[in-house]
Amino acid sequence: MTNPIQQQTTGAYYAQAAISFGIALGSMAVGVAYLPVGAWVRAFLAVGLLYLVTSAFTLAKCVRDRQEVGQVVSRVDQARLDKLLAEHDPFRVDGV
């Protein structure tokens, strides 16, 4: 049996993703703050920005959870197959 290769994210990749998110969120917040419109429009855009950020985190969590469930099912199926192969005796003759 071959084990699937586990993909590991590096610290640099994680840092790049976090910095990129911080820059994007910060630049949008500054853009909304300095937009030449009234306070109500600015507040509406700020609430929209917060809603977009929280929904993005929720979507990422759902995708991660679905992937983890798939990996658990795959491990259970692999364990069942390993058990069947370990118990199988090709030289056993039934009824003798």
ABEGO torsion letter per residue (X at the ends): XBBBBBBBBBAAAAAAAAAAAAAAAAAAAAAAAABBBBAAAAAAAAAAAAAAAAAAAAAAAAAAAAAAAAAAAAAAAAAAAAAAAAABBAABBBGX
